[in-house]
């Protein structure tokens, strides 16, 4: 699934972002501004990483069916975020990654964060949520063979994904609040977010346990029936 | 009147640039003057600008401000002016001020984010994404259209199942199993429906030949002015910041940077940038009154 169609733009982005723009931001953040504001650099790098991911996708077979199924998953996980307490958003992102590939997983995670934040509020945290959810979906795609074989591994991945998402957001909270990374504040943030982390992990386990198999069967059926 | 109408006639790209320019200085400096300007400007703009921000948001922000101000002196004990001692830990003036400035920075960005969320409706965001990639914009549009559709369909499935006599009593296991059943039915329907959409798109020639694109937003004079003003003001601030004339030391003792021409220029520039939505609203009101007088 090639998202950025212009191949020259894609190639330029793939080279310029990691080798020119990102180092530039790091150097500027270290030397030009007050060294205390690492939050700005972190934010810029998060946005660049999202763009880099999107620019990096290259899948020869780019059918409109795969595109539509990805947007179906985005829509389902956006609705899922409105369910109180137990949210299937991460679980659906993981399923999209496992059965449709890493690109679809990344796009599902990143776009469901973007769209649901129309309701939950956009802000400088949006790029971090996009990156965190996107990477959860991407790595689900990378290890998909493993996860299709063993449901236990998939559920363990769900627990890890819940924790990792929470920790990434805690790092951002600390960076944003105090400008620089501090161990005490980070520990305080992790402890304060502990109920959320537990809730994320538990709902990932529940939803992966309940819907991973049936969704997989549905997707496999659609794939064999229509040849996605 | 709904949402944020300050930039209603502007191109989303130029408004996006403005918001980045106004938030960026707050993210990379801890200078109290800049942060105070940012806080006052964002709160003031939320009152005078035509934004719909509820009272609850203001109260919530006030509570958050108090908590974040208190958090820093409790965890940090640097600084040489001890105010009082709590549980054998000194609470210092410097750490309290640092906490206040940090909290003000976060709150002002939250206010900007709120007004940005009100401005950036889905059609405007789609326009921004279509600049980067038309396929990403397609996925976004589809998802935006599908989300309410699926919610409605899921409700319909649930109603049908209830009418058929399922889950009459409230118990948790039943609710979860029922929810799973509704989800499964909705997902199957969604996938089938999506394939139909894809087939009909292909039949109409999607992905064949060159893409053309329609955009409802033109880049007008006002947008050039807005973009140029934002970038110019940001450039002044960055020039001053890069020279180190913002550097404000909190620990161990508060040391303010000397006031130079460059610093005052940067403060003025950020003041204009921060109050820009309010200024634009006032200009609009004055022009309206003036035109009304002529009639």
Interface residues (C-beta under 8 A of the other chain):
Chain A: X1 X2 X3 X4 X5 X29 X32 X33 X34 X36 X37 X39 X40 X43 X51 X54 X63 X64 X65 X67 X68 X69 X70 X71 X72 X74 X75 X76 X78 X79 X107 X111 X112 X114 X115 X117 X118 X121 X122 X123 X124 X176 X177 X178 X179 X182 X184 X185 X188 X210 X211 X214 X215 X218 X219 X222 X226
Chain B: X23 X24 X27 X28 X29 X30 X68 X71 X72 X75 X76 X102 X106 X109 X110 X113 X114 X116 X117 X120 X122 X125 X132 X133 X134 X135 X136 X138 X139 X140 X142 X143 X144 X145 X146 X147 X149 X150 X151 X154 X176 X180 X183 X184 X187 X188 X190 X191 X192 X194 X195 X197 X198 X201 X202 X206 X207 X211 X238 X241 X242 X246 X247 X248
